């Protein structure tokens, strides 16, 4: 035995027999691993059940926050359908009686609060006549589709734009912005499908004459008939 060795340096681990260097005097094992292995060995020798580590078990009962019967504003959850493309889908019944499939995340976040049956529920995005120039054109496109689906009202070619017919007695005008001063209508039926050339000609020549004469609002049918025939080959220009 060297002079530097002491009796504490000869203490060994009760499991692996390694030297307990730098351990407190009461220590019996070199680390927690040896301590746990020694405990398991004693349990096996005594016939006791093996040591169960702390923490949650590997299998836990399934927890569902939203179960059948849960209400989302006007929708009641009927059945969970599982995930489709990573999104949890559920079947819900609306207070109006409509049963439809929805995204659970949209219901939980308040994005969807009722069914999309507009015969039972008014569209919350509908603002009546309180819309802008762009909003009026978007409403026309939403109700009647794109203008390219129609023939030009004037020449019969493929239409490209929706043009205001200037026959609405309650027409509106933008007060500010890039469309300030431009007249428009909130009624989609008063817009005409026109090609780009006819649209430009209608806005620059035909529409100003209709408005100036007053026939556009007093007799819309007559005004549209005159506008249809105006600027055609062989037709007399009344303004000459």
Phi, psi and omega in degrees: 000129181284165181292334183278342181280142177235177180292332179291329181289342181269358177292138185236157180295137182289351181249308184257352177070017175284156181289133179272083181269128177077010180269158178292160186299329183277354184293137178247340182234155183282332177202179182291332179296313178296322179298316180291320179295322178294322178295319178295320179296320178295321179295320179295318180293328180274355179080014179274166179293152182295158183292131178258119181293157179288164179114183181282146174296162182293328180250127179238148178297142182292132180247122178241123179284321183252110181246164178308131183105346179291138183256133172244092181056264182252008181242138179243128182291128180257315184203143175267128187259355182092186184269139175230115182056038177085358182248130179288123182252142180224159176253126183232153176248127179279160179297338178278354178104351181284131177253126186210159179268140183222168173272129183296324180295322178293325178290316182293328182272358179082010178289319178251123182237348180203171180286170184262017178283104184286348174286339180255329182229130177291148179294119181294343179276350182287126183247012180067230180269358182272066179227161182271181178300312178295323178296324178294319179291323177294325177294318178298316179295323179290325181279317189249355181089181180290147179296336180292350177279353185243164169275149178301129183299335186259310185253347178089355176285179179291130181285156179232333185227156167266126183242138178289131184278352179063028181247015179266117179294342180248040182296156182243159177225141177287136181266343182205172180090186183292337180258023181300131179088350183279130179281150176202168180237150177267359179262111183299335182287347181263013175255144185248138174280121182227151171284171186296321181291314180293327178296315180295317180295322181294316182289328185272327186239305188292309183299315178301323178293320179296316182291319182295323181283342181083357183285342184297322182258334180282324180217080184302321181296317178294321180296318180291324177296317178294320180293327180293323183272342183292148176064024176261153179300131178089355179266137181282138178272113184290342183274354182287000000 
